Amino acid sequence: MAIQDQVQNPGGGMTVREAGKRGGERVKAKYGTEFYEAIGRKGGEATKEKYGPSFYEVIGQKGGQKLKRKSS
């Protein structure tokens, strides 16, 4: 968990993480899971137009592989 996620308001408000979770739950309650499917599909189409279908081959091959961190 990032440090920013743990920051609370002095008045005892919620964390950034809690606010994000509550916001996501409200959107899901208002629009339903189909909304997320539709925006995901739109994003996929936009990515395909921008980078081309071969882009998916490359990221598909990387799928599941853990990225190596650069040592400082």
JOVENCOR-V918181 format. One line per field, one symbol per residue. phi: phi as a letter, one per 30 degrees, with the letter a starting at -180 (. if undefined). Layout:
# JOVENCOR-V918181
phi=???
This chain:
# JOVENCOR-V918181
phi=.ddddcdcdediddddddddddddddddddciddddddddddddddddddciddedddddddeidddddddd
